Amino acid sequence: MLKKALSLIDARLSRHGRLGASLIKAVAGTAGMRLAQDSIAFVTSILIAKMLAPAGYGIYSFVLALVAFLAIPSELGIPRLAIREVAVANARKEWGYMRGFIIRAHQAIGAMTLLLVLVAIVGLLLVGDEFDATKLKSMWLGLVLVPLISLGALRGAMMRGLGKVVVGQIPDQIVRPLSLLVLVLLTLFYLGDRVSAAEIMVLQILAMSIAFICGLLLYFRHRPVELARAEPRYRTSVWLMSSIPFSLTAMMQLLNGQTDVLFLGLFREDAEVGIYRVAARFSVLVIFGQQVVNAIQVSHIAHLFAVGDMQKLQKMLTRSSQAVLAVALLMVLAFVFFGPYIIELTFGADFGAAYVPLVILCVGQLVNATMGSVSAVLNMTGNERDAMRSVFISATVNVLLNLLLVPRWGAVGAAIATSTTLIVFNVMMWRLVRLRTGLDSSPLFRRRS
């Protein structure tokens, strides 16, 4: 019965062509996993926020932002490059170059991670006395997450480059959040809400370790059989030059994504950081569709551009961006009209002040959804340097606005800075996509043939 149903589904999907069927299957699988991941993570964040209260949740969010500031530079932009290089090598059956790239990628990330962790240890030893005991302990524990995040990102990128989009996301999208939820529930059952941010960080380490081991097992199971027998071939200088703009872009995007939390943690009370974090978590749901699409499209963009099938690539971008915008509009309307009730019902009355920052963030995220997969198109078509310049400009705007607005207006100022940055970045990137590739990533500006 099940086999017959699956055959019927495959027959239906085949009407859309090979790529269309592949994308529909990937979207369905990725959307399902993303929905499961977001649901699990959302429930977990509610439990953690109620266990720690706004102040403790603020410390926890601040430390995770610091961990990201170490993890992203340690990756050197290699995971983004890995999607493109592995996808191209896979399409051309260049197994030697694929194996050589994987070896060099692990060597580079391992060395950079070790260096940054050592620098962070020295920094904590020098200035650790300026932080309270809970925050300092949480930061020490956060260092353990850095290699797990960096190497896990590389493994996930390799799986996506191989076309194993859905399987490659299982460790990060399902295993890690589910493990964390189970650990939080066990802690809540045995200890109640008598926990600190440092103890939650321990749970994060355990969940991340479980997901990391799962990811390795899946990779060894699904890697091409030819890869293990191939003689490694290297283009080290070419890969190094390509990784530089990817690395700078990743670091600038990190600034865009974490500057608000870091500035709030430096200039405002921990409780306000926790409140803003709730608003930011809700606002990300606006681009749920875009996150699903980007996870799937990147390898297809690289492949279609490499073989020169621009018509099929344009059609894929247009259809996917239209679906992304529809999802985004529904989420924005829900938050604008029902935001206060949603926040109080989920996180509690203590986090009610998150509504105004949430509405402001929704404006920027709606523009983000409207412009389409701009970063993916530029990075996967060899225009990563243009992406790097755009991210650098937007990151500069973000830092300056946060520096001006956060000390005075707190969470509202951080939301204005972040939303403005999203608008500036996406408009610049959309224009560059049209200029460099002739493609149009937005559903509102479809170019007629």
C-alpha positions as a Markdown table, in Angstrom:
| # | Residue | x | y | z |
|---|---|---|---|---|
| 1 | Met | 0.0 | 0.0 | 0.0 |
| 2 | Leu | 2.8 | 2.4 | 1.0 |
| 3 | Lys | 4.8 | 1.4 | -2.0 |
| 4 | Lys | 1.9 | 2.1 | -4.3 |
| 5 | Ala | 1.3 | 5.5 | -2.7 |
| 6 | Leu | 4.9 | 6.5 | -3.2 |
| 7 | Ser | 4.9 | 5.4 | -6.8 |
| 8 | Leu | 1.8 | 7.6 | -7.4 |
| 9 | Ile | 3.5 | 10.6 | -5.8 |
| 10 | Asp | 6.6 | 10.1 | -8.0 |
| 11 | Ala | 4.4 | 9.9 | -11.1 |
| 12 | Arg | 2.6 | 13.1 | -10.1 |
| 13 | Leu | 5.9 | 14.9 | -9.4 |
| 14 | Ser | 7.5 | 13.8 | -12.7 |
| 15 | Arg | 5.1 | 16.1 | -14.6 |
| 16 | His | 7.1 | 19.0 | -13.3 |
| 17 | Gly | 10.3 | 17.6 | -14.9 |
| 18 | Arg | 13.3 | 16.1 | -13.2 |
| 19 | Leu | 14.4 | 19.3 | -11.5 |
| 20 | Gly | 10.9 | 20.3 | -10.5 |
| 21 | Ala | 10.2 | 16.9 | -9.0 |
| 22 | Ser | 13.5 | 17.0 | -7.1 |
| 23 | Leu | 12.8 | 20.5 | -5.8 |
| 24 | Ile | 9.3 | 19.7 | -4.7 |
| 25 | Lys | 10.5 | 16.6 | -2.8 |
| 26 | Ala | 13.3 | 18.6 | -1.2 |
| 27 | Val | 11.0 | 21.5 | -0.3 |
| 28 | Ala | 8.5 | 19.1 | 1.3 |
| 29 | Gly | 11.2 | 17.3 | 3.2 |
| 30 | Thr | 13.0 | 20.4 | 4.3 |
| 31 | Ala | 9.9 | 22.3 | 5.1 |
| 32 | Gly | 8.7 | 19.4 | 7.3 |
| 33 | Met | 12.0 | 19.2 | 9.1 |
| 34 | Arg | 12.3 | 23.0 | 9.4 |
| 35 | Leu | 8.8 | 23.1 | 10.8 |
| 36 | Ala | 9.6 | 20.4 | 13.3 |
| 37 | Gln | 12.9 | 22.1 | 14.2 |
| 38 | Asp | 11.3 | 25.5 | 14.7 |
| 39 | Ser | 8.5 | 24.0 | 16.8 |
| 40 | Ile | 10.9 | 22.1 | 19.0 |
| 41 | Ala | 13.2 | 25.0 | 19.3 |
| 42 | Phe | 10.3 | 27.3 | 20.1 |
| 43 | Val | 9.0 | 25.1 | 22.9 |
| 44 | Thr | 12.5 | 24.7 | 24.2 |
| 45 | Ser | 13.1 | 28.5 | 24.2 |
| 46 | Ile | 9.8 | 29.0 | 26.1 |
| 47 | Leu | 10.8 | 26.5 | 28.8 |
| 48 | Ile | 14.3 | 28.0 | 29.0 |
| 49 | Ala | 13.0 | 31.6 | 29.2 |
| 50 | Lys | 10.6 | 30.7 | 32.0 |
| 51 | Met | 13.3 | 28.7 | 33.9 |
| 52 | Leu | 15.8 | 31.6 | 33.7 |
| 53 | Ala | 13.4 | 34.6 | 33.7 |
| 54 | Pro | 14.3 | 37.7 | 31.5 |
| 55 | Ala | 17.6 | 38.4 | 33.2 |
| 56 | Gly | 18.9 | 34.8 | 33.0 |
| 57 | Tyr | 17.6 | 34.4 | 29.5 |
| 58 | Gly | 19.4 | 37.6 | 28.6 |
| 59 | Ile | 22.7 | 36.1 | 29.9 |
| 60 | Tyr | 22.1 | 32.9 | 27.9 |
| 61 | Ser | 21.3 | 34.8 | 24.7 |
| 62 | Phe | 24.4 | 37.1 | 25.2 |
| 63 | Val | 26.7 | 34.1 | 25.6 |
| 64 | Leu | 25.3 | 32.4 | 22.5 |
| 65 | Ala | 26.0 | 35.6 | 20.5 |
| 66 | Leu | 29.6 | 35.6 | 21.7 |
| 67 | Val | 29.9 | 31.9 | 20.7 |
| 68 | Ala | 28.7 | 32.8 | 17.2 |
| 69 | Phe | 31.3 | 35.5 | 17.0 |
| 70 | Leu | 34.0 | 32.9 | 17.5 |
| 71 | Ala | 32.4 | 30.0 | 15.5 |
| 72 | Ile | 31.7 | 32.0 | 12.3 |
| 73 | Pro | 35.3 | 33.4 | 11.8 |
| 74 | Ser | 36.7 | 30.0 | 12.6 |
| 75 | Glu | 34.8 | 28.6 | 9.6 |
| 76 | Leu | 36.7 | 31.0 | 7.3 |
| 77 | Gly | 33.7 | 31.0 | 5.0 |
| 78 | Ile | 34.6 | 27.4 | 4.0 |
| 79 | Pro | 31.1 | 25.8 | 4.5 |
| 80 | Arg | 29.6 | 28.3 | 2.0 |
| 81 | Leu | 32.4 | 27.5 | -0.4 |
| 82 | Ala | 32.0 | 23.8 | 0.2 |
| 83 | Ile | 28.4 | 23.8 | -1.1 |
| 84 | Arg | 29.5 | 25.2 | -4.4 |
| 85 | Glu | 32.8 | 23.2 | -4.8 |
| 86 | Val | 31.3 | 19.9 | -3.8 |
| 87 | Ala | 28.2 | 20.5 | -6.0 |
| 88 | Val | 30.4 | 21.3 | -9.0 |
| 89 | Ala | 32.8 | 18.4 | -8.4 |
| 90 | Asn | 29.9 | 16.1 | -8.0 |
| 91 | Ala | 28.3 | 17.3 | -11.2 |
| 92 | Arg | 31.6 | 16.8 | -13.1 |
| 93 | Lys | 32.5 | 13.6 | -11.3 |
| 94 | Glu | 35.8 | 15.1 | -10.1 |
| 95 | Trp | 36.2 | 12.9 | -7.1 |
| 96 | Gly | 39.9 | 13.6 | -6.5 |
| 97 | Tyr | 39.3 | 17.4 | -6.3 |
| 98 | Met | 36.3 | 16.8 | -4.0 |
| 99 | Arg | 38.4 | 14.7 | -1.6 |
| 100 | Gly | 41.2 | 17.2 | -1.7 |
| 101 | Phe | 38.9 | 20.0 | -0.9 |
| 102 | Ile | 37.3 | 18.1 | 2.0 |
| 103 | Ile | 40.8 | 17.4 | 3.5 |
| 104 | Arg | 42.0 | 21.0 | 3.1 |
| 105 | Ala | 38.7 | 22.4 | 4.5 |
| 106 | His | 39.0 | 20.3 | 7.7 |
| 107 | Gln | 42.6 | 21.3 | 8.2 |
| 108 | Ala | 41.9 | 25.0 | 7.8 |
| 109 | Ile | 38.8 | 25.1 | 10.1 |
| 110 | Gly | 40.6 | 23.0 | 12.7 |
| 111 | Ala | 43.6 | 25.3 | 12.8 |
| 112 | Met | 41.5 | 28.5 | 12.9 |
| 113 | Thr | 39.2 | 27.1 | 15.6 |
| 114 | Leu | 42.1 | 26.2 | 17.8 |
| 115 | Leu | 43.6 | 29.7 | 17.4 |
| 116 | Leu | 40.4 | 31.6 | 18.2 |
| 117 | Val | 39.6 | 29.5 | 21.2 |
| 118 | Leu | 43.1 | 30.1 | 22.6 |
| 119 | Val | 42.7 | 33.9 | 22.0 |
| 120 | Ala | 39.3 | 33.7 | 23.8 |
| 121 | Ile | 40.8 | 31.9 | 26.8 |
| 122 | Val | 43.5 | 34.6 | 27.1 |
| 123 | Gly | 40.8 | 37.2 | 26.9 |
| 124 | Leu | 38.6 | 35.7 | 29.6 |
| 125 | Leu | 41.7 | 35.3 | 31.9 |
| 126 | Leu | 42.4 | 39.0 | 31.5 |
| 127 | Val | 39.0 | 40.6 | 31.8 |
| 128 | Gly | 36.9 | 37.8 | 33.4 |
| 129 | Asp | 36.7 | 39.6 | 36.7 |
| 130 | Glu | 34.5 | 42.3 | 35.2 |
| 131 | Phe | 31.6 | 39.8 | 34.7 |
| 132 | Asp | 29.4 | 38.2 | 37.4 |
| 133 | Ala | 30.1 | 34.5 | 38.2 |
| 134 | Thr | 27.1 | 33.1 | 36.2 |
| 135 | Lys | 27.9 | 35.0 | 33.1 |
| 136 | Leu | 31.6 | 34.2 | 33.3 |
| 137 | Lys | 31.0 | 30.5 | 33.8 |
| 138 | Ser | 28.6 | 30.5 | 30.9 |
| 139 | Met | 31.2 | 32.0 | 28.6 |
| 140 | Trp | 33.8 | 29.4 | 29.6 |
| 141 | Leu | 31.3 | 26.7 | 28.8 |
| 142 | Gly | 30.5 | 28.4 | 25.5 |
| 143 | Leu | 34.0 | 27.8 | 24.2 |
| 144 | Val | 33.3 | 24.1 | 24.0 |
| 145 | Leu | 30.6 | 24.8 | 21.4 |
| 146 | Val | 32.9 | 26.5 | 18.9 |
| 147 | Pro | 34.6 | 23.5 | 17.3 |
| 148 | Leu | 31.3 | 21.6 | 17.3 |
| 149 | Ile | 29.5 | 24.4 | 15.5 |
| 150 | Ser | 32.3 | 25.0 | 13.0 |
| 151 | Leu | 33.0 | 21.4 | 12.0 |
| 152 | Gly | 29.3 | 20.6 | 12.1 |
| 153 | Ala | 28.6 | 23.5 | 9.6 |
| 154 | Leu | 31.2 | 22.0 | 7.2 |
| 155 | Arg | 29.7 | 18.6 | 7.4 |
| 156 | Gly | 26.2 | 19.9 | 6.7 |
| 157 | Ala | 27.5 | 22.0 | 3.7 |
| 158 | Met | 29.2 | 18.9 | 2.2 |
| 159 | Met | 26.0 | 16.9 | 2.4 |
| 160 | Arg | 24.0 | 19.8 | 0.7 |
| 161 | Gly | 26.7 | 20.0 | -2.0 |
| 162 | Leu | 26.2 | 16.3 | -2.6 |
| 163 | Gly | 22.5 | 16.8 | -3.1 |
| 164 | Lys | 21.6 | 15.1 | 0.2 |
| 165 | Val | 19.7 | 18.2 | 1.3 |
| 166 | Val | 17.1 | 16.6 | 3.5 |
| 167 | Val | 19.3 | 14.0 | 5.1 |
| 168 | Gly | 22.1 | 16.6 | 5.6 |
| 169 | Gln | 19.8 | 18.7 | 7.8 |
| 170 | Ile | 18.7 | 16.0 | 10.2 |
| 171 | Pro | 21.5 | 16.5 | 12.7 |
| 172 | Asp | 21.0 | 20.3 | 13.0 |
| 173 | Gln | 17.3 | 20.5 | 12.3 |
| 174 | Ile | 16.0 | 17.5 | 14.3 |
| 175 | Val | 18.6 | 15.7 | 16.4 |
| 176 | Arg | 20.1 | 18.8 | 18.1 |
| 177 | Pro | 16.9 | 20.6 | 19.0 |
| 178 | Leu | 15.1 | 17.4 | 20.1 |
| 179 | Ser | 18.1 | 16.4 | 22.3 |
| 180 | Leu | 18.1 | 19.8 | 23.9 |
| 181 | Leu | 14.3 | 19.7 | 24.5 |
| 182 | Val | 14.6 | 16.3 | 26.1 |
| 183 | Leu | 17.5 | 17.4 | 28.3 |
| 184 | Val | 15.6 | 20.6 | 29.3 |
| 185 | Leu | 12.5 | 18.6 | 30.2 |
| 186 | Leu | 14.6 | 16.2 | 32.3 |
| 187 | Thr | 16.3 | 19.1 | 34.1 |
| 188 | Leu | 12.9 | 20.7 | 34.7 |
| 189 | Phe | 11.6 | 17.4 | 36.1 |
| 190 | Tyr | 14.5 | 16.8 | 38.5 |
| 191 | Leu | 15.6 | 20.3 | 39.4 |
| 192 | Gly | 12.5 | 22.4 | 38.7 |
| 193 | Asp | 13.3 | 26.0 | 37.7 |
| 194 | Arg | 16.3 | 26.2 | 40.0 |
| 195 | Val | 18.8 | 26.4 | 37.2 |
| 196 | Ser | 21.2 | 29.1 | 35.9 |
| 197 | Ala | 22.3 | 30.1 | 32.4 |
| 198 | Ala | 25.5 | 28.2 | 32.9 |
| 199 | Glu | 23.6 | 24.9 | 33.5 |
| 200 | Ile | 21.6 | 25.5 | 30.3 |
| 201 | Met | 24.9 | 25.9 | 28.5 |
| 202 | Val | 25.9 | 22.4 | 29.7 |
| 203 | Leu | 22.7 | 21.1 | 28.1 |
| 204 | Gln | 23.6 | 22.9 | 24.9 |
| 205 | Ile | 27.0 | 21.2 | 24.8 |
| 206 | Leu | 25.5 | 17.8 | 25.3 |
| 207 | Ala | 22.8 | 18.3 | 22.6 |
| 208 | Met | 25.4 | 19.7 | 20.1 |
| 209 | Ser | 27.7 | 16.7 | 20.7 |
| 210 | Ile | 24.9 | 14.2 | 20.0 |
| 211 | Ala | 24.0 | 16.0 | 16.8 |
| 212 | Phe | 27.7 | 16.2 | 15.7 |
| 213 | Ile | 28.2 | 12.4 | 16.1 |
| 214 | Cys | 24.9 | 11.8 | 14.2 |
| 215 | Gly | 26.1 | 14.0 | 11.4 |
| 216 | Leu | 29.3 | 12.2 | 11.0 |
| 217 | Leu | 27.6 | 8.8 | 10.8 |
| 218 | Leu | 25.1 | 10.1 | 8.2 |
| 219 | Tyr | 28.0 | 11.6 | 6.1 |
| 220 | Phe | 30.0 | 8.4 | 6.0 |
| 221 | Arg | 26.9 | 6.5 | 5.0 |
| 222 | His | 25.8 | 8.8 | 2.1 |
| 223 | Arg | 29.1 | 10.0 | 0.7 |
| 224 | Pro | 29.9 | 8.7 | -2.9 |
| 225 | Val | 31.6 | 5.4 | -3.0 |
| 226 | Glu | 34.1 | 6.8 | -5.5 |
| 227 | Leu | 35.2 | 9.4 | -3.0 |
| 228 | Ala | 36.9 | 6.9 | -0.7 |
| 229 | Arg | 39.0 | 5.5 | -3.5 |
| 230 | Ala | 39.9 | 8.7 | -5.2 |
| 231 | Glu | 43.4 | 10.2 | -5.0 |
| 232 | Pro | 43.2 | 13.6 | -3.4 |
| 233 | Arg | 43.9 | 16.5 | -5.8 |
| 234 | Tyr | 44.3 | 20.0 | -4.6 |
| 235 | Arg | 43.6 | 23.6 | -5.8 |
| 236 | Thr | 44.7 | 25.1 | -2.5 |
| 237 | Ser | 45.5 | 28.6 | -3.8 |
| 238 | Val | 42.3 | 28.8 | -5.8 |
| 239 | Trp | 40.2 | 27.6 | -2.8 |
| 240 | Leu | 42.0 | 30.0 | -0.5 |
| 241 | Met | 41.3 | 33.0 | -2.7 |
| 242 | Ser | 37.7 | 31.9 | -3.1 |
| 243 | Ser | 37.3 | 31.4 | 0.6 |
| 244 | Ile | 38.4 | 35.0 | 1.5 |
| 245 | Pro | 35.3 | 36.8 | 0.2 |
| 246 | Phe | 33.1 | 34.0 | 1.6 |
| 247 | Ser | 34.8 | 34.4 | 5.0 |
| 248 | Leu | 34.5 | 38.2 | 5.1 |
| 249 | Thr | 30.9 | 37.9 | 4.0 |
| 250 | Ala | 30.1 | 35.4 | 6.8 |
| 251 | Met | 31.8 | 37.6 | 9.4 |
| 252 | Met | 29.9 | 40.7 | 8.2 |
| 253 | Gln | 26.6 | 38.7 | 8.2 |
| 254 | Leu | 27.5 | 37.7 | 11.7 |
| 255 | Leu | 27.8 | 41.3 | 12.7 |
| 256 | Asn | 24.4 | 41.9 | 11.1 |
| 257 | Gly | 22.9 | 39.0 | 13.0 |
| 258 | Gln | 24.4 | 39.4 | 16.5 |
| 259 | Thr | 25.3 | 43.1 | 16.9 |
| 260 | Asp | 21.9 | 44.0 | 18.4 |
| 261 | Val | 22.2 | 41.3 | 21.1 |
| 262 | Leu | 25.8 | 42.2 | 21.9 |
| 263 | Phe | 25.2 | 45.9 | 22.1 |
| 264 | Leu | 22.2 | 45.4 | 24.3 |
| 265 | Gly | 24.3 | 43.1 | 26.5 |
| 266 | Leu | 26.9 | 45.8 | 26.8 |
| 267 | Phe | 24.8 | 48.9 | 27.3 |
| 268 | Arg | 21.5 | 47.6 | 28.8 |
| 269 | Glu | 20.2 | 45.3 | 31.5 |
| 270 | Asp | 20.3 | 41.5 | 31.0 |
| 271 | Ala | 16.5 | 41.5 | 31.3 |
| 272 | Glu | 16.1 | 43.7 | 28.2 |
| 273 | Val | 18.4 | 41.4 | 26.3 |
| 274 | Gly | 16.1 | 38.5 | 27.1 |
| 275 | Ile | 13.0 | 40.5 | 26.0 |
| 276 | Tyr | 14.6 | 41.5 | 22.8 |
| 277 | Arg | 15.6 | 38.0 | 22.1 |
| 278 | Val | 12.0 | 36.9 | 22.3 |
| 279 | Ala | 11.1 | 39.5 | 19.6 |
| 280 | Ala | 14.0 | 38.4 | 17.4 |
| 281 | Arg | 12.9 | 34.7 | 17.7 |
| 282 | Phe | 9.4 | 35.5 | 16.6 |
| 283 | Ser | 10.6 | 37.7 | 13.7 |
| 284 | Val | 12.7 | 35.0 | 12.2 |
| 285 | Leu | 9.4 | 33.0 | 11.6 |
| 286 | Val | 8.6 | 35.6 | 8.9 |
| 287 | Ile | 11.4 | 34.2 | 6.7 |
| 288 | Phe | 10.6 | 30.6 | 7.5 |
| 289 | Gly | 9.9 | 30.0 | 3.9 |
| 290 | Gln | 13.1 | 31.7 | 2.7 |
| 291 | Gln | 15.2 | 29.6 | 5.1 |
| 292 | Val | 13.6 | 26.4 | 3.7 |
| 293 | Val | 14.1 | 27.5 | 0.1 |
| 294 | Asn | 17.7 | 28.7 | 0.6 |
| 295 | Ala | 18.7 | 25.4 | 2.2 |
| 296 | Ile | 17.5 | 23.6 | -0.9 |
| 297 | Gln | 18.3 | 26.0 | -3.7 |
| 298 | Val | 22.0 | 26.7 | -3.2 |
| 299 | Ser | 23.3 | 23.5 | -4.7 |
| 300 | His | 20.8 | 23.7 | -7.6 |
| 301 | Ile | 21.8 | 27.3 | -8.3 |
| 302 | Ala | 25.5 | 26.3 | -8.5 |
| 303 | His | 24.6 | 23.3 | -10.8 |
| 304 | Leu | 22.3 | 25.1 | -13.2 |
| 305 | Phe | 24.6 | 28.1 | -13.5 |
| 306 | Ala | 27.6 | 25.8 | -14.1 |
| 307 | Val | 25.8 | 24.1 | -17.0 |
| 308 | Gly | 24.4 | 27.4 | -18.3 |
| 309 | Asp | 20.6 | 26.6 | -18.0 |
| 310 | Met | 19.6 | 30.2 | -17.1 |
| 311 | Gln | 16.0 | 29.7 | -18.2 |
| 312 | Lys | 15.4 | 26.9 | -15.7 |
| 313 | Leu | 17.3 | 28.8 | -13.0 |
| 314 | Gln | 15.2 | 31.9 | -13.5 |
| 315 | Lys | 12.0 | 29.9 | -13.3 |
| 316 | Met | 13.1 | 28.2 | -10.1 |
| 317 | Leu | 14.0 | 31.5 | -8.5 |
| 318 | Thr | 10.7 | 33.2 | -9.4 |
| 319 | Arg | 8.5 | 30.3 | -8.3 |
| 320 | Ser | 10.3 | 29.9 | -5.0 |
| 321 | Ser | 10.4 | 33.6 | -4.2 |
| 322 | Gln | 6.6 | 33.9 | -4.7 |
| 323 | Ala | 6.0 | 31.1 | -2.2 |
| 324 | Val | 8.4 | 32.8 | 0.3 |
| 325 | Leu | 6.6 | 36.1 | 0.1 |
| 326 | Ala | 3.2 | 34.5 | 0.6 |
| 327 | Val | 4.4 | 32.8 | 3.8 |
| 328 | Ala | 6.1 | 36.0 | 5.0 |
| 329 | Leu | 2.9 | 38.1 | 4.6 |
| 330 | Leu | 0.8 | 35.7 | 6.6 |
| 331 | Met | 3.3 | 35.7 | 9.5 |
| 332 | Val | 3.6 | 39.5 | 9.5 |
| 333 | Leu | -0.2 | 40.0 | 9.6 |
| 334 | Ala | -0.4 | 37.5 | 12.5 |
| 335 | Phe | 2.2 | 39.3 | 14.6 |
| 336 | Val | 0.9 | 42.8 | 13.9 |
| 337 | Phe | -2.7 | 42.1 | 14.9 |
| 338 | Phe | -2.2 | 39.3 | 17.5 |
| 339 | Gly | 1.4 | 39.9 | 18.7 |
| 340 | Pro | 0.7 | 40.9 | 22.3 |
| 341 | Tyr | -1.6 | 37.8 | 22.9 |
| 342 | Ile | 0.9 | 35.5 | 21.2 |
| 343 | Ile | 3.8 | 36.7 | 23.3 |
| 344 | Glu | 1.9 | 36.6 | 26.6 |
| 345 | Leu | 0.4 | 33.2 | 25.9 |
| 346 | Thr | 3.8 | 31.6 | 25.1 |
| 347 | Phe | 6.5 | 33.4 | 27.1 |
| 348 | Gly | 4.4 | 35.1 | 29.7 |
| 349 | Ala | 3.6 | 38.6 | 30.8 |
| 350 | Asp | 7.2 | 39.3 | 31.8 |
| 351 | Phe | 8.1 | 39.4 | 28.1 |
| 352 | Gly | 5.2 | 41.6 | 27.0 |
| 353 | Ala | 7.5 | 44.5 | 26.1 |
| 354 | Ala | 8.8 | 42.4 | 23.1 |
| 355 | Tyr | 5.8 | 43.4 | 21.0 |
| 356 | Val | 7.0 | 46.8 | 19.7 |
| 357 | Pro | 10.5 | 45.5 | 18.7 |
| 358 | Leu | 8.8 | 42.6 | 17.1 |
| 359 | Val | 6.6 | 44.8 | 14.8 |
| 360 | Ile | 9.7 | 46.8 | 13.8 |
| 361 | Leu | 11.7 | 43.7 | 13.0 |
| 362 | Cys | 8.9 | 42.3 | 10.9 |
| 363 | Val | 9.2 | 45.3 | 8.5 |
| 364 | Gly | 12.8 | 44.5 | 7.8 |
| 365 | Gln | 12.1 | 40.7 | 7.5 |
| 366 | Leu | 9.3 | 41.4 | 5.0 |
| 367 | Val | 11.6 | 43.3 | 2.8 |
| 368 | Asn | 14.1 | 40.5 | 3.2 |
| 369 | Ala | 11.5 | 38.0 | 2.0 |
| 370 | Thr | 10.5 | 40.3 | -0.9 |
| 371 | Met | 13.9 | 40.5 | -2.4 |
| 372 | Gly | 14.3 | 36.7 | -2.7 |
| 373 | Ser | 17.4 | 34.5 | -2.3 |
| 374 | Val | 19.9 | 37.3 | -3.2 |
| 375 | Ser | 22.9 | 36.0 | -1.2 |
| 376 | Ala | 22.5 | 32.4 | -2.5 |
| 377 | Val | 22.4 | 33.6 | -6.1 |
| 378 | Leu | 25.5 | 35.8 | -5.9 |
| 379 | Asn | 27.6 | 33.3 | -3.8 |
| 380 | Met | 26.7 | 30.3 | -6.0 |
| 381 | Thr | 27.4 | 32.1 | -9.3 |
| 382 | Gly | 30.9 | 33.2 | -8.5 |
| 383 | Asn | 30.0 | 36.8 | -7.5 |
| 384 | Glu | 30.9 | 36.3 | -3.8 |
| 385 | Arg | 33.0 | 39.5 | -3.9 |
| 386 | Asp | 30.0 | 41.6 | -4.7 |
| 387 | Ala | 28.1 | 39.9 | -1.8 |
| 388 | Met | 31.1 | 40.6 | 0.4 |
| 389 | Arg | 31.0 | 44.4 | -0.4 |
| 390 | Ser | 27.2 | 44.6 | 0.2 |
| 391 | Val | 27.5 | 42.8 | 3.5 |
| 392 | Phe | 30.4 | 45.0 | 4.6 |
| 393 | Ile | 28.3 | 48.1 | 3.9 |
| 394 | Ser | 25.2 | 46.8 | 5.7 |
| 395 | Ala | 27.3 | 45.6 | 8.7 |
| 396 | Thr | 28.9 | 49.1 | 9.0 |
| 397 | Val | 25.4 | 50.6 | 8.9 |
| 398 | Asn | 24.2 | 48.1 | 11.5 |
| 399 | Val | 27.1 | 48.8 | 14.0 |
| 400 | Leu | 26.7 | 52.6 | 13.7 |
| 401 | Leu | 22.9 | 52.5 | 14.1 |
| 402 | Asn | 23.2 | 50.1 | 17.1 |
| 403 | Leu | 25.8 | 52.3 | 18.7 |
| 404 | Leu | 23.6 | 55.4 | 18.3 |
| 405 | Leu | 20.2 | 53.9 | 19.2 |
| 406 | Val | 20.8 | 51.1 | 21.7 |
| 407 | Pro | 22.2 | 53.1 | 24.6 |
| 408 | Arg | 19.2 | 55.5 | 24.5 |
| 409 | Trp | 16.3 | 53.4 | 23.3 |
| 410 | Gly | 17.3 | 49.8 | 24.2 |
| 411 | Ala | 15.4 | 47.0 | 22.5 |
| 412 | Val | 13.4 | 49.4 | 20.3 |
| 413 | Gly | 16.6 | 51.0 | 19.1 |
| 414 | Ala | 18.2 | 47.6 | 18.4 |
| 415 | Ala | 15.1 | 46.6 | 16.4 |
| 416 | Ile | 15.2 | 49.8 | 14.3 |
| 417 | Ala | 18.9 | 49.3 | 13.6 |
| 418 | Thr | 18.4 | 45.7 | 12.6 |
| 419 | Ser | 15.4 | 46.3 | 10.4 |
| 420 | Thr | 17.0 | 49.2 | 8.6 |
| 421 | Thr | 20.1 | 47.1 | 7.9 |
| 422 | Leu | 18.0 | 44.3 | 6.4 |
| 423 | Ile | 16.4 | 46.8 | 4.0 |
| 424 | Val | 19.7 | 48.3 | 2.9 |
| 425 | Phe | 21.3 | 44.9 | 2.5 |
| 426 | Asn | 18.6 | 43.3 | 0.5 |
| 427 | Val | 18.0 | 46.2 | -1.9 |
| 428 | Met | 21.7 | 46.4 | -2.7 |
| 429 | Met | 22.0 | 42.6 | -3.2 |
| 430 | Trp | 18.8 | 42.4 | -5.4 |
| 431 | Arg | 20.3 | 45.1 | -7.7 |
| 432 | Leu | 23.6 | 43.3 | -7.9 |
| 433 | Val | 21.9 | 40.0 | -8.8 |
| 434 | Arg | 20.3 | 41.6 | -11.8 |
| 435 | Leu | 23.4 | 43.5 | -12.8 |
| 436 | Arg | 25.9 | 40.5 | -12.5 |
| 437 | Thr | 23.8 | 37.6 | -13.6 |
| 438 | Gly | 20.7 | 38.9 | -15.5 |
| 439 | Leu | 18.5 | 37.0 | -13.1 |
| 440 | Asp | 15.7 | 38.5 | -11.0 |
| 441 | Ser | 15.4 | 37.0 | -7.5 |
| 442 | Ser | 12.3 | 38.9 | -6.5 |
| 443 | Pro | 8.7 | 37.9 | -7.2 |
| 444 | Leu | 7.6 | 41.5 | -7.6 |
| 445 | Phe | 10.0 | 42.3 | -10.4 |
| 446 | Arg | 9.8 | 39.4 | -12.8 |
| 447 | Arg | 11.5 | 40.1 | -16.1 |
| 448 | Arg | 9.5 | 39.2 | -19.1 |
| 449 | Ser | 11.2 | 37.1 | -21.8 |
